[in-house]
Amino acid sequence: MATLPDCQLSLFSAFVYGRHGEASLVISAGSLLLQNGLPSPSKSYVFNGDFVDRGKQSLEILIVLFTFLLIYPKEVHLNRGNHEDHMVNLRYGFAKEVMQKYKMVQNVFCWLPLATLIDQKVLIIHGGISDTTDLDMLQKIQRNKVGWMWDILWSDPMPQEGCRVNTVRGGGCYFGPDVTDKILEKYNLQFLIRSHECKQEGYEFCHNRKVLTIFSASNYYEIGSNRGAYVKLGPDLVPHFVQYQASKTAHTLTMTQRQGFPIALYSPSQNSK
Ligand SMILES: [Mn+2]
């Protein structure tokens, strides 16, 4: 149960707008907060449940509300309603809406860039390269039409020379230091950054420091299995690493402190809508 300090409180509930999960509510939630004043220590908001179902834009509403909750964890409160429930969502449409919108997400995935180039010198790709990788083609293709880009998304570096089929992954290839050298030279690049593989220290160089693997999820296999890291590149393009390891206690404490979630008191009501 959330206990609010003595402050100006604005309370919203879905029924104010008629059908919950409607497009107008997405705009309403945002613009009302703007009109009424953004949350602050002296202005709290309680959204009193039934954020989803019935309308067609429940997911968008939820995203808006969650965003406000993340930005103003102390001033915005979301009480659970009877529609924040799996069985109710199956019956009243939210579950179906999420599945339909997944198709939209799939399209968004297809439009994401396959590579990022920093200062024309550092190439960032998810998996790796192959002996047929062509950056000029990558620049020209219509992203949503290419389907799988196996080499870029799936490949891993190997210590041996050459380019072999990546049998472990079932996609992409293993590429050797010669393949890396060739592409760096061809496009006048300094080095290549990729991810895709868990590394003990969160990062690892290979191919004579021309390929850098960055893996940011600590404890990937189990608690203590590996550190996570991210890399910072300044104008000199010299990589600086930040390593970390999330611990379960620290994670719980941080989340609780950061979110300030009210304790959920669940008591089913007979005369709910
Ligand atoms: Mn991957």
Residues whose N, C-alpha, C, O or C-beta is under 5 A from the ligand:
A	BS01	MN	L153 H196
